[in-house]
């Protein structure tokens, strides 16, 4: 269970949850074909909410590169 930390102002901050010992972390990099970038991003965004709702999911984040198209 995550422990709360205190900020200098005295307010509690939540620390990031720890992955279980048998947990799995995936980092996946995808590149869309030219002209298909928006379609790929749309499809990937539809996966965020259902993936986060899966039992055992601690975090599911989608990132888009700001310096590489596609």
PDB file of N, CA, C, O and CB in Angstrom:
ATOM      1  N   UNK A   1       0.836  -1.174   0.000  1.00  0.00           N
ATOM      2  CA  UNK A   1       0.000   0.000   0.000  1.00  0.00           C
ATOM      3  C   UNK A   1       0.884   1.242   0.000  1.00  0.00           C
ATOM      4  O   UNK A   1       1.899   1.290   0.695  1.00  0.00           O
ATOM      5  CB  UNK A   1      -0.952  -0.005   1.210  1.00  0.00           C
ATOM      6  N   UNK A   2       0.499   2.234  -0.773  1.00  0.00           N
ATOM      7  CA  UNK A   2       1.301   3.446  -0.875  1.00  0.00           C
ATOM      8  C   UNK A   2       1.219   4.255   0.418  1.00  0.00           C
ATOM      9  O   UNK A   2       0.153   4.376   1.023  1.00  0.00           O
ATOM     10  CB  UNK A   2       0.838   4.296  -2.069  1.00  0.00           C
ATOM     11  N   UNK A   3       2.336   4.793   0.821  1.00  0.00           N
ATOM     12  CA  UNK A   3       2.377   5.649   2.000  1.00  0.00           C
ATOM     13  C   UNK A   3       2.280   7.103   1.573  1.00  0.00           C
ATOM     14  O   UNK A   3       2.731   7.479   0.491  1.00  0.00           O
ATOM     15  CB  UNK A   3       3.665   5.406   2.817  1.00  0.00           C
ATOM     16  N   UNK A   4       1.696   7.900   2.420  1.00  0.00           N
ATOM     17  CA  UNK A   4       1.581   9.324   2.117  1.00  0.00           C
ATOM     18  C   UNK A   4       2.819  10.050   2.624  1.00  0.00           C
ATOM     19  O   UNK A   4       3.334   9.734   3.696  1.00  0.00           O
ATOM     20  CB  UNK A   4       0.298   9.924   2.746  1.00  0.00           C
ATOM     21  N   UNK A   5       3.293  11.021   1.855  1.00  0.00           N
ATOM     22  CA  UNK A   5       4.408  11.872   2.255  1.00  0.00           C
ATOM     23  C   UNK A   5       3.860  13.243   2.585  1.00  0.00           C
ATOM     24  O   UNK A   5       2.759  13.598   2.163  1.00  0.00           O
ATOM     25  CB  UNK A   5       5.494  11.957   1.142  1.00  0.00           C
ATOM     26  N   UNK A   6       4.622  14.011   3.335  1.00  0.00           N
ATOM     27  CA  UNK A   6       4.203  15.375   3.645  1.00  0.00           C
ATOM     28  C   UNK A   6       5.051  16.368   2.866  1.00  0.00           C
ATOM     29  O   UNK A   6       6.276  16.266   2.818  1.00  0.00           O
ATOM     30  CB  UNK A   6       4.304  15.650   5.159  1.00  0.00           C
ATOM     31  N   UNK A   7       4.367  17.331   2.258  1.00  0.00           N
ATOM     32  CA  UNK A   7       5.026  18.436   1.590  1.00  0.00           C
ATOM     33  C   UNK A   7       5.496  19.422   2.640  1.00  0.00           C
ATOM     34  O   UNK A   7       5.083  19.342   3.797  1.00  0.00           O
ATOM     35  CB  UNK A   7       4.086  19.117   0.566  1.00  0.00           C
ATOM     36  N   UNK A   8       6.345  20.339   2.255  1.00  0.00           N
ATOM     37  CA  UNK A   8       6.825  21.367   3.177  1.00  0.00           C
ATOM     38  C   UNK A   8       5.661  22.151   3.776  1.00  0.00           C
ATOM     39  O   UNK A   8       5.751  22.630   4.906  1.00  0.00           O
ATOM     40  CB  UNK A   8       7.788  22.319   2.461  1.00  0.00           C
ATOM     41  N   UNK A   9       4.573  22.282   3.025  1.00  0.00           N
ATOM     42  CA  UNK A   9       3.406  23.023   3.506  1.00  0.00           C
ATOM     43  C   UNK A   9       2.606  22.221   4.524  1.00  0.00           C
ATOM     44  O   UNK A   9       1.665  22.744   5.122  1.00  0.00           O
ATOM     45  CB  UNK A   9       2.511  23.410   2.337  1.00  0.00           C
ATOM     46  N   UNK A  10       2.968  20.956   4.729  1.00  0.00           N
ATOM     47  CA  UNK A  10       2.261  20.117   5.685  1.00  0.00           C
ATOM     48  C   UNK A  10       1.189  19.242   5.047  1.00  0.00           C
ATOM     49  O   UNK A  10       0.663  18.341   5.701  1.00  0.00           O
ATOM     50  CB  UNK A  10       1.640  20.974   6.737  1.00  0.00           C
ATOM     51  N   UNK A  11       0.855  19.493   3.772  1.00  0.00           N
ATOM     52  CA  UNK A  11      -0.139  18.670   3.097  1.00  0.00           C
ATOM     53  C   UNK A  11       0.466  17.316   2.741  1.00  0.00           C
ATOM     54  O   UNK A  11       1.661  17.207   2.464  1.00  0.00           O
ATOM     55  CB  UNK A  11      -0.668  19.379   1.830  1.00  0.00           C
ATOM     56  N   UNK A  12      -0.369  16.300   2.754  1.00  0.00           N
ATOM     57  CA  UNK A  12       0.108  14.959   2.420  1.00  0.00           C
ATOM     58  C   UNK A  12       0.139  14.765   0.908  1.00  0.00           C
ATOM     59  O   UNK A  12      -0.782  15.174   0.201  1.00  0.00           O
ATOM     60  CB  UNK A  12      -0.781  13.888   3.078  1.00  0.00           C
ATOM     61  N   UNK A  13       1.192  14.147   0.429  1.00  0.00           N
ATOM     62  CA  UNK A  13       1.319  13.764  -0.975  1.00  0.00           C
ATOM     63  C   UNK A  13       1.280  12.254  -1.039  1.00  0.00           C
ATOM     64  O   UNK A  13       1.835  11.578  -0.172  1.00  0.00           O
ATOM     65  CB  UNK A  13       2.633  14.327  -1.617  1.00  0.00           C
ATOM     66  N   UNK A  14       0.640  11.724  -2.043  1.00  0.00           N
ATOM     67  CA  UNK A  14       0.627  10.276  -2.209  1.00  0.00           C
ATOM     68  C   UNK A  14       1.868   9.862  -2.987  1.00  0.00           C
ATOM     69  O   UNK A  14       2.198  10.457  -4.014  1.00  0.00           O
ATOM     70  CB  UNK A  14      -0.669   9.803  -2.933  1.00  0.00           C
ATOM     71  N   UNK A  15       2.539   8.858  -2.498  1.00  0.00           N
ATOM     72  CA  UNK A  15       3.676   8.343  -3.251  1.00  0.00           C
ATOM     73  C   UNK A  15       3.146   7.382  -4.314  1.00  0.00           C
ATOM     74  O   UNK A  15       2.046   6.843  -4.188  1.00  0.00           O
ATOM     75  CB  UNK A  15       4.711   7.633  -2.308  1.00  0.00           C
ATOM     76  N   UNK A  16       3.931   7.182  -5.342  1.00  0.00           N
ATOM     77  CA  UNK A  16       3.526   6.301  -6.429  1.00  0.00           C
ATOM     78  C   UNK A  16       3.372   4.878  -5.908  1.00  0.00           C
ATOM     79  O   UNK A  16       4.152   4.442  -5.060  1.00  0.00           O
ATOM     80  CB  UNK A  16       4.547   6.350  -7.584  1.00  0.00           C
ATOM     81  N   UNK A  17       2.371   4.148  -6.408  1.00  0.00           N
ATOM     82  CA  UNK A  17       2.214   2.768  -5.974  1.00  0.00           C
ATOM     83  C   UNK A  17       3.403   1.933  -6.425  1.00  0.00           C
ATOM     84  O   UNK A  17       3.985   2.179  -7.481  1.00  0.00           O
ATOM     85  CB  UNK A  17       0.909   2.176  -6.515  1.00  0.00           C
ATOM     86  N   UNK A  18       3.748   0.963  -5.629  1.00  0.00           N
ATOM     87  CA  UNK A  18       4.858   0.079  -5.985  1.00  0.00           C
ATOM     88  C   UNK A  18       4.334  -1.101  -6.775  1.00  0.00           C
ATOM     89  O   UNK A  18       3.254  -1.624  -6.500  1.00  0.00           O
ATOM     90  CB  UNK A  18       5.611  -0.405  -4.727  1.00  0.00           C
ATOM     91  N   UNK A  19       5.111  -1.511  -7.759  1.00  0.00           N
ATOM     92  CA  UNK A  19       4.740  -2.679  -8.548  1.00  0.00           C
ATOM     93  C   UNK A  19       4.933  -3.931  -7.702  1.00  0.00           C
ATOM     94  O   UNK A  19       5.896  -4.012  -6.939  1.00  0.00           O
ATOM     95  CB  UNK A  19       5.576  -2.760  -9.856  1.00  0.00           C
ATOM     96  N   UNK A  20       4.048  -4.896  -7.822  1.00  0.00           N
ATOM     97  CA  UNK A  20       4.232  -6.139  -7.084  1.00  0.00           C
ATOM     98  C   UNK A  20       5.480  -6.867  -7.564  1.00  0.00           C
ATOM     99  O   UNK A  20       5.944  -6.643  -8.682  1.00  0.00           O
ATOM    100  CB  UNK A  20       3.001  -7.040  -7.230  1.00  0.00           C
ATOM    101  N   UNK A  21       6.014  -7.727  -6.729  1.00  0.00           N
ATOM    102  CA  UNK A  21       7.241  -8.450  -7.076  1.00  0.00           C
ATOM    103  C   UNK A  21       7.102  -9.237  -8.369  1.00  0.00           C
ATOM    104  O   UNK A  21       8.066  -9.360  -9.125  1.00  0.00           O
ATOM    105  CB  UNK A  21       7.628  -9.389  -5.953  1.00  0.00           C
ATOM    106  N   UNK A  22       5.929  -9.767  -8.630  1.00  0.00           N
ATOM    107  CA  UNK A  22       5.740 -10.543  -9.855  1.00  0.00           C
ATOM    108  C   UNK A  22       5.069  -9.711 -10.950  1.00  0.00           C
ATOM    109  O   UNK A  22       4.537 -10.262 -11.914  1.00  0.00           O
ATOM    110  CB  UNK A  22       4.905 -11.792  -9.562  1.00  0.00           C
ATOM    111  N   UNK A  23       5.095  -8.379 -10.800  1.00  0.00           N
ATOM    112  CA  UNK A  23       4.472  -7.492 -11.773  1.00  0.00           C
ATOM    113  C   UNK A  23       5.257  -7.419 -13.076  1.00  0.00           C
ATOM    114  O   UNK A  23       6.418  -7.819 -13.151  1.00  0.00           O
ATOM    115  CB  UNK A  23       4.326  -6.108 -11.189  1.00  0.00           C
ATOM    116  N   UNK A  24       4.604  -6.911 -14.072  1.00  0.00           N
ATOM    117  CA  UNK A  24       5.199  -6.772 -15.399  1.00  0.00           C
ATOM    118  C   UNK A  24       5.083  -5.315 -15.833  1.00  0.00           C
ATOM    119  O   UNK A  24       4.019  -4.709 -15.707  1.00  0.00           O
ATOM    120  CB  UNK A  24       4.507  -7.721 -16.433  1.00  0.00           C
ATOM    121  N   UNK A  25       6.162  -4.761 -16.336  1.00  0.00           N
ATOM    122  CA  UNK A  25       6.152  -3.410 -16.885  1.00  0.00           C
ATOM    123  C   UNK A  25       6.449  -3.507 -18.370  1.00  0.00           C
ATOM    124  O   UNK A  25       7.432  -4.128 -18.775  1.00  0.00           O
ATOM    125  CB  UNK A  25       7.187  -2.487 -16.162  1.00  0.00           C
ATOM    126  N   UNK A  26       5.609  -2.901 -19.171  1.00  0.00           N
ATOM    127  CA  UNK A  26       5.822  -2.879 -20.617  1.00  0.00           C
ATOM    128  C   UNK A  26       6.039  -1.454 -21.072  1.00  0.00           C
ATOM    129  O   UNK A  26       5.309  -0.549 -20.669  1.00  0.00           O
ATOM    130  CB  UNK A  26       4.631  -3.510 -21.366  1.00  0.00           C
ATOM    131  N   UNK A  27       7.025  -1.253 -21.899  1.00  0.00           N
ATOM    132  CA  UNK A  27       7.244   0.029 -22.567  1.00  0.00           C
ATOM    133  C   UNK A  27       7.221  -0.294 -24.052  1.00  0.00           C
ATOM    134  O   UNK A  27       8.074  -1.027 -24.552  1.00  0.00           O
ATOM    135  CB  UNK A  27       8.615   0.733 -22.119  1.00  0.00           C
ATOM    136  N   UNK A  28       6.253   0.252 -24.740  1.00  0.00           N
ATOM    137  CA  UNK A  28       6.054  -0.081 -26.146  1.00  0.00           C
ATOM    138  C   UNK A  28       6.178   1.187 -26.972  1.00  0.00           C
ATOM    139  O   UNK A  28       5.563   2.203 -26.648  1.00  0.00           O
ATOM    140  CB  UNK A  28       4.675  -0.760 -26.375  1.00  0.00           C
ATOM    141  N   UNK A  29       6.958   1.135 -28.022  1.00  0.00           N
ATOM    142  CA  UNK A  29       7.101   2.275 -28.932  1.00  0.00           C
ATOM    143  C   UNK A  29       6.499   1.883 -30.280  1.00  0.00           C
ATOM    144  O   UNK A  29       6.859   0.859 -30.861  1.00  0.00           O
ATOM    145  CB  UNK A  29       8.610   2.702 -29.088  1.00  0.00           C
ATOM    146  N   UNK A  30       5.592   2.701 -30.759  1.00  0.00           N
ATOM    147  CA  UNK A  30       4.945   2.461 -32.045  1.00  0.00           C
ATOM    148  C   UNK A  30       5.178   3.659 -32.944  1.00  0.00           C
ATOM    149  O   UNK A  30       5.271   4.792 -32.472  1.00  0.00           O
ATOM    150  CB  UNK A  30       3.428   2.192 -31.871  1.00  0.00           C
ATOM    151  N   UNK A  31       5.273   3.406 -34.231  1.00  0.00           N
ATOM    152  CA  UNK A  31       5.387   4.482 -35.207  1.00  0.00           C
ATOM    153  C   UNK A  31       4.342   4.227 -36.286  1.00  0.00           C
ATOM    154  O   UNK A  31       4.301   3.159 -36.897  1.00  0.00           O
ATOM    155  CB  UNK A  31       6.838   4.566 -35.817  1.00  0.00           C
ATOM    156  N   UNK A  32       3.502   5.228 -36.506  1.00  0.00           N
ATOM    157  CA  UNK A  32       2.443   5.117 -37.511  1.00  0.00           C
ATOM    158  C   UNK A  32       3.022   5.276 -38.904  1.00  0.00           C
ATOM    159  O   UNK A  32       4.045   5.932 -39.100  1.00  0.00           O
ATOM    160  CB  UNK A  32       1.344   6.167 -37.268  1.00  0.00           C
ATOM    161  N   UNK A  33       2.363   4.675 -39.847  1.00  0.00           N
ATOM    162  CA  UNK A  33       2.734   4.904 -41.237  1.00  0.00           C
ATOM    163  C   UNK A  33       2.389   6.350 -41.590  1.00  0.00           C
ATOM    164  O   UNK A  33       1.439   6.908 -41.041  1.00  0.00           O
ATOM    165  CB  UNK A  33       2.006   3.898 -42.195  1.00  0.00           C
ATOM    166  N   UNK A  34       3.142   6.954 -42.488  1.00  0.00           N
ATOM    167  CA  UNK A  34       2.848   8.341 -42.870  1.00  0.00           C
ATOM    168  C   UNK A  34       1.382   8.506 -43.282  1.00  0.00           C
ATOM    169  O   UNK A  34       0.850   7.720 -44.065  1.00  0.00           O
ATOM    170  CB  UNK A  34       3.770   8.784 -44.020  1.00  0.00           C
ATOM    171  N   UNK A  35       0.747   9.540 -42.739  1.00  0.00           N
ATOM    172  CA  UNK A  35      -0.652   9.809 -43.032  1.00  0.00           C
ATOM    173  C   UNK A  35      -1.627   9.071 -42.132  1.00  0.00           C
ATOM    174  O   UNK A  35      -2.828   9.336 -42.182  1.00  0.00           O
ATOM    175  CB  UNK A  35      -0.934   9.461 -44.440  1.00  0.00           C
ATOM    176  N   UNK A  36      -1.139   8.151 -41.313  1.00  0.00           N
ATOM    177  CA  UNK A  36      -2.017   7.350 -40.437  1.00  0.00           C
ATOM    178  C   UNK A  36      -1.835   7.688 -38.961  1.00  0.00           C
ATOM    179  O   UNK A  36      -2.358   6.986 -38.096  1.00  0.00           O
ATOM    180  CB  UNK A  36      -1.752   5.863 -40.650  1.00  0.00           C
ATOM    181  N   UNK A  37      -1.098   8.756 -38.666  1.00  0.00           N
ATOM    182  CA  UNK A  37      -0.781   9.116 -37.287  1.00  0.00           C
ATOM    183  C   UNK A  37      -2.031   9.344 -36.441  1.00  0.00           C
ATOM    184  O   UNK A  37      -2.140   8.809 -35.338  1.00  0.00           O
ATOM    185  CB  UNK A  37       0.080  10.358 -37.266  1.00  0.00           C
ATOM    186  N   UNK A  38      -2.969  10.131 -36.951  1.00  0.00           N
ATOM    187  CA  UNK A  38      -4.179  10.454 -36.180  1.00  0.00           C
ATOM    188  C   UNK A  38      -5.012   9.206 -35.908  1.00  0.00           C
ATOM    189  O   UNK A  38      -5.571   9.059 -34.821  1.00  0.00           O
ATOM    190  CB  UNK A  38      -5.027  11.494 -36.926  1.00  0.00           C
ATOM    191  N   UNK A  39      -5.096   8.325 -36.870  1.00  0.00           N
ATOM    192  CA  UNK A  39      -5.861   7.085 -36.694  1.00  0.00           C
ATOM    193  C   UNK A  39      -5.259   6.189 -35.629  1.00  0.00           C
ATOM    194  O   UNK A  39      -5.977   5.614 -34.811  1.00  0.00           O
ATOM    195  CB  UNK A  39      -5.944   6.328 -38.004  1.00  0.00           C
ATOM    196  N   UNK A  40      -3.934   6.071 -35.640  1.00  0.00           N
ATOM    197  CA  UNK A  40      -3.267   5.242 -34.633  1.00  0.00           C
ATOM    198  C   UNK A  40      -3.460   5.838 -33.247  1.00  0.00           C
ATOM    199  O   UNK A  40      -3.765   5.122 -32.293  1.00  0.00           O
ATOM    200  CB  UNK A  40      -1.765   5.101 -34.948  1.00  0.00           C
ATOM    201  N   UNK A  41      -3.282   7.145 -33.139  1.00  0.00           N
ATOM    202  CA  UNK A  41      -3.458   7.784 -31.830  1.00  0.00           C
ATOM    203  C   UNK A  41      -4.884   7.597 -31.320  1.00  0.00           C
ATOM    204  O   UNK A  41      -5.085   7.318 -30.138  1.00  0.00           O
ATOM    205  CB  UNK A  41      -3.120   9.283 -31.912  1.00  0.00           C
ATOM    206  N   UNK A  42      -5.866   7.746 -32.190  1.00  0.00           N
ATOM    207  CA  UNK A  42      -7.269   7.570 -31.799  1.00  0.00           C
ATOM    208  C   UNK A  42      -7.505   6.153 -31.274  1.00  0.00           C
ATOM    209  O   UNK A  42      -8.132   5.970 -30.230  1.00  0.00           O
ATOM    210  CB  UNK A  42      -8.206   7.861 -32.995  1.00  0.00           C
ATOM    211  N   UNK A  43      -7.007   5.164 -31.995  1.00  0.00           N
ATOM    212  CA  UNK A  43      -7.188   3.769 -31.568  1.00  0.00           C
ATOM    213  C   UNK A  43      -6.501   3.502 -30.230  1.00  0.00           C
ATOM    214  O   UNK A  43      -7.061   2.828 -29.366  1.00  0.00           O
ATOM    215  CB  UNK A  43      -6.640   2.810 -32.636  1.00  0.00           C
ATOM    216  N   UNK A  44      -5.294   4.028 -30.061  1.00  0.00           N
ATOM    217  CA  UNK A  44      -4.572   3.814 -28.811  1.00  0.00           C
ATOM    218  C   UNK A  44      -5.274   4.494 -27.643  1.00  0.00           C
ATOM    219  O   UNK A  44      -5.308   3.950 -26.539  1.00  0.00           O
ATOM    220  CB  UNK A  44      -3.142   4.326 -28.930  1.00  0.00           C
ATOM    221  N   UNK A  45      -5.834   5.677 -27.874  1.00  0.00           N
ATOM    222  CA  UNK A  45      -6.550   6.387 -26.805  1.00  0.00           C
ATOM    223  C   UNK A  45      -7.783   5.613 -26.340  1.00  0.00           C
ATOM    224  O   UNK A  45      -8.173   5.719 -25.178  1.00  0.00           O
ATOM    225  CB  UNK A  45      -6.964   7.784 -27.282  1.00  0.00           C
ATOM    226  N   UNK A  46      -8.403   4.833 -27.235  1.00  0.00           N
ATOM    227  CA  UNK A  46      -9.571   4.046 -26.836  1.00  0.00           C
ATOM    228  C   UNK A  46      -9.190   2.910 -25.880  1.00  0.00           C
ATOM    229  O   UNK A  46     -10.057   2.343 -25.214  1.00  0.00           O
ATOM    230  CB  UNK A  46     -10.268   3.473 -28.074  1.00  0.00           C
ATOM    231  N   UNK A  47      -7.915   2.581 -25.812  1.00  0.00           N
ATOM    232  CA  UNK A  47      -7.465   1.492 -24.939  1.00  0.00           C
ATOM    233  C   UNK A  47      -7.154   1.948 -23.516  1.00  0.00           C
ATOM    234  O   UNK A  47      -7.062   1.113 -22.615  1.00  0.00           O
ATOM    235  CB  UNK A  47      -6.243   0.844 -25.529  1.00  0.00           C
ATOM    236  N   UNK A  48      -6.991   3.238 -23.296  1.00  0.00           N
ATOM    237  CA  UNK A  48      -6.543   3.733 -21.995  1.00  0.00           C
ATOM    238  C   UNK A  48      -7.533   3.390 -20.883  1.00  0.00           C
ATOM    239  O   UNK A  48      -7.148   2.748 -19.905  1.00  0.00           O
ATOM    240  CB  UNK A  48      -6.334   5.241 -22.053  1.00  0.00           C
ATOM    241  N   UNK A  49      -8.786   3.796 -21.004  1.00  0.00           N
ATOM    242  CA  UNK A  49      -9.767   3.589 -19.931  1.00  0.00           C
ATOM    243  C   UNK A  49      -9.995   2.101 -19.653  1.00  0.00           C
ATOM    244  O   UNK A  49      -9.937   1.700 -18.491  1.00  0.00           O
ATOM    245  CB  UNK A  49     -11.097   4.259 -20.296  1.00  0.00           C
ATOM    246  N   UNK A  50     -10.252   1.264 -20.666  1.00  0.00           N
ATOM    247  CA  UNK A  50     -10.469  -0.150 -20.353  1.00  0.00           C
ATOM    248  C   UNK A  50      -9.220  -0.833 -19.785  1.00  0.00           C
ATOM    249  O   UNK A  50      -9.335  -1.742 -18.964  1.00  0.00           O
ATOM    250  CB  UNK A  50     -10.924  -0.884 -21.596  1.00  0.00           C
ATOM    251  N   UNK A  51      -8.053  -0.412 -20.207  1.00  0.00           N
ATOM    252  CA  UNK A  51      -6.825  -1.007 -19.674  1.00  0.00           C
ATOM    253  C   UNK A  51      -6.629  -0.634 -18.216  1.00  0.00           C
ATOM    254  O   UNK A  51      -6.238  -1.475 -17.407  1.00  0.00           O
ATOM    255  CB  UNK A  51      -5.613  -0.565 -20.493  1.00  0.00           C
ATOM    256  N   UNK A  52      -6.896   0.613 -17.875  1.00  0.00           N
ATOM    257  CA  UNK A  52      -6.782   1.049 -16.480  1.00  0.00           C
ATOM    258  C   UNK A  52      -7.794   0.333 -15.595  1.00  0.00           C
ATOM    259  O   UNK A  52      -7.549   0.152 -14.402  1.00  0.00           O
ATOM    260  CB  UNK A  52      -6.976   2.565 -16.375  1.00  0.00           C
ATOM    261  N   UNK A  53      -8.930  -0.077 -16.162  1.00  0.00           N
ATOM    262  CA  UNK A  53      -9.976  -0.752 -15.391  1.00  0.00           C
ATOM    263  C   UNK A  53      -9.671  -2.231 -15.155  1.00  0.00           C
ATOM    264  O   UNK A  53     -10.334  -2.871 -14.339  1.00  0.00           O
ATOM    265  CB  UNK A  53     -11.306  -0.616 -16.103  1.00  0.00           C
ATOM    266  N   UNK A  54      -8.688  -2.777 -15.847  1.00  0.00           N
ATOM    267  CA  UNK A  54      -8.361  -4.191 -15.679  1.00  0.00           C
ATOM    268  C   UNK A  54      -7.843  -4.468 -14.278  1.00  0.00           C
ATOM    269  O   UNK A  54      -7.091  -3.676 -13.711  1.00  0.00           O
ATOM    270  CB  UNK A  54      -7.329  -4.628 -16.715  1.00  0.00           C
ATOM    271  N   UNK A  55      -8.248  -5.584 -13.739  1.00  0.00           N
ATOM    272  CA  UNK A  55      -7.818  -5.994 -12.410  1.00  0.00           C
ATOM    273  C   UNK A  55      -6.284  -6.072 -12.388  1.00  0.00           C
ATOM    274  O   UNK A  55      -5.673  -6.691 -13.259  1.00  0.00           O
ATOM    275  CB  UNK A  55      -8.458  -7.367 -12.014  1.00  0.00           C
ATOM    276  N   UNK A  56      -5.688  -5.450 -11.404  1.00  0.00           N
ATOM    277  CA  UNK A  56      -4.240  -5.502 -11.244  1.00  0.00           C
ATOM    278  C   UNK A  56      -3.475  -4.403 -11.961  1.00  0.00           C
ATOM    279  O   UNK A  56      -2.270  -4.253 -11.759  1.00  0.00           O
ATOM    280  CB  UNK A  56      -3.750  -6.802 -11.717  1.00  0.00           C
ATOM    281  N   UNK A  57      -4.166  -3.631 -12.797  1.00  0.00           N
ATOM    282  CA  UNK A  57      -3.478  -2.546 -13.509  1.00  0.00           C
ATOM    283  C   UNK A  57      -3.139  -1.438 -12.524  1.00  0.00           C
ATOM    284  O   UNK A  57      -4.027  -0.905 -11.859  1.00  0.00           O
ATOM    285  CB  UNK A  57      -4.353  -1.994 -14.676  1.00  0.00           C
ATOM    286  N   UNK A  58      -1.881  -1.091 -12.428  1.00  0.00           N
ATOM    287  CA  UNK A  58      -1.433  -0.023 -11.536  1.00  0.00           C
ATOM    288  C   UNK A  58      -1.372   1.298 -12.292  1.00  0.00           C
ATOM    289  O   UNK A  58      -1.762   2.339 -11.765  1.00  0.00           O
ATOM    290  CB  UNK A  58      -0.056  -0.359 -10.928  1.00  0.00           C
ATOM    291  N   UNK A  59      -0.888   1.253 -13.509  1.00  0.00           N
ATOM    292  CA  UNK A  59      -0.795   2.470 -14.314  1.00  0.00           C
ATOM    293  C   UNK A  59      -0.821   2.094 -15.789  1.00  0.00           C
ATOM    294  O   UNK A  59      -0.308   1.048 -16.186  1.00  0.00           O
ATOM    295  CB  UNK A  59       0.495   3.272 -13.973  1.00  0.00           C
ATOM    296  N   UNK A  60      -1.415   2.946 -16.580  1.00  0.00           N
ATOM    297  CA  UNK A  60      -1.425   2.781 -18.027  1.00  0.00           C
ATOM    298  C   UNK A  60      -1.380   4.190 -18.589  1.00  0.00           C
ATOM    299  O   UNK A  60      -2.345   4.945 -18.468  1.00  0.00           O
ATOM    300  CB  UNK A  60      -2.696   1.967 -18.542  1.00  0.00           C
ATOM    301  N   UNK A  61      -0.275   4.538 -19.195  1.00  0.00           N
ATOM    302  CA  UNK A  61      -0.088   5.886 -19.706  1.00  0.00           C
ATOM    303  C   UNK A  61       0.258   5.845 -21.183  1.00  0.00           C
ATOM    304  O   UNK A  61       1.025   4.995 -21.635  1.00  0.00           O
ATOM    305  CB  UNK A  61       1.004   6.617 -18.922  1.00  0.00           C
ATOM    306  N   UNK A  62      -0.311   6.760 -21.914  1.00  0.00           N
ATOM    307  CA  UNK A  62      -0.047   6.892 -23.342  1.00  0.00           C
ATOM    308  C   UNK A  62       0.702   8.195 -23.556  1.00  0.00           C
ATOM    309  O   UNK A  62       0.258   9.250 -23.104  1.00  0.00           O
ATOM    310  CB  UNK A  62      -1.370   6.852 -24.181  1.00  0.00           C
ATOM    311  N   UNK A  63       1.817   8.128 -24.232  1.00  0.00           N
ATOM    312  CA  UNK A  63       2.632   9.317 -24.498  1.00  0.00           C
ATOM    313  C   UNK A  63       2.801   9.490 -25.998  1.00  0.00           C
ATOM    314  O   UNK A  63       2.890   8.515 -26.743  1.00  0.00           O
ATOM    315  CB  UNK A  63       4.017   9.213 -23.803  1.00  0.00           C
ATOM    316  N   UNK A  64       2.842  10.735 -26.427  1.00  0.00           N
ATOM    317  CA  UNK A  64       3.068  11.061 -27.836  1.00  0.00           C
ATOM    318  C   UNK A  64       4.336  11.902 -27.908  1.00  0.00           C
ATOM    319  O   UNK A  64       4.493  12.874 -27.169  1.00  0.00           O
ATOM    320  CB  UNK A  64       1.833  11.823 -28.468  1.00  0.00           C
ATOM    321  N   UNK A  65       5.221  11.523 -28.791  1.00  0.00           N
ATOM    322  CA  UNK A  65       6.476  12.262 -28.939  1.00  0.00           C
ATOM    323  C   UNK A  65       6.201  13.655 -29.480  1.00  0.00           C
ATOM    324  O   UNK A  65       5.428  13.835 -30.420  1.00  0.00           O
ATOM    325  CB  UNK A  65       7.451  11.510 -29.866  1.00  0.00           C
ATOM    326  N   UNK A  66       6.847  14.630 -28.870  1.00  0.00           N
ATOM    327  CA  UNK A  66       6.697  16.002 -29.336  1.00  0.00           C
ATOM    328  C   UNK A  66       7.758  16.369 -30.375  1.00  0.00           C
ATOM    329  O   UNK A  66       7.667  17.413 -31.020  1.00  0.00           O
ATOM    330  CB  UNK A  66       6.770  16.963 -28.160  1.00  0.00           C
ATOM    331  N   UNK A  67       8.755  15.511 -30.531  1.00  0.00           N
ATOM    332  CA  UNK A  67       9.830  15.845 -31.464  1.00  0.00           C
ATOM    333  C   UNK A  67       9.959  14.858 -32.626  1.00  0.00           C
ATOM    334  O   UNK A  67      10.771  15.078 -33.524  1.00  0.00           O
ATOM    335  CB  UNK A  67      11.134  15.912 -30.723  1.00  0.00           C
ATOM    336  N   UNK A  68       9.178  13.780 -32.626  1.00  0.00           N
ATOM    337  CA  UNK A  68       9.217  12.827 -33.731  1.00  0.00           C
ATOM    338  C   UNK A  68       7.797  12.606 -34.242  1.00  0.00           C
ATOM    339  O   UNK A  68       6.941  12.137 -33.492  1.00  0.00           O
ATOM    340  CB  UNK A  68       9.864  11.480 -33.288  1.00  0.00           C
ATOM    341  N   UNK A  69       7.535  12.931 -35.492  1.00  0.00           N
ATOM    342  CA  UNK A  69       6.198  12.701 -36.024  1.00  0.00           C
ATOM    343  C   UNK A  69       5.877  11.213 -36.103  1.00  0.00           C
ATOM    344  O   UNK A  69       6.761  10.381 -36.307  1.00  0.00           O
ATOM    345  CB  UNK A  69       6.063  13.337 -37.401  1.00  0.00           C
ATOM    346  N   UNK A  70       4.618  10.901 -35.940  1.00  0.00           N
ATOM    347  CA  UNK A  70       4.176   9.518 -36.117  1.00  0.00           C
ATOM    348  C   UNK A  70       4.280   8.687 -34.881  1.00  0.00           C
ATOM    349  O   UNK A  70       3.938   7.505 -34.901  1.00  0.00           O
ATOM    350  CB  UNK A  70       4.950   8.874 -37.183  1.00  0.00           C
TER     351      UNK A  70
END
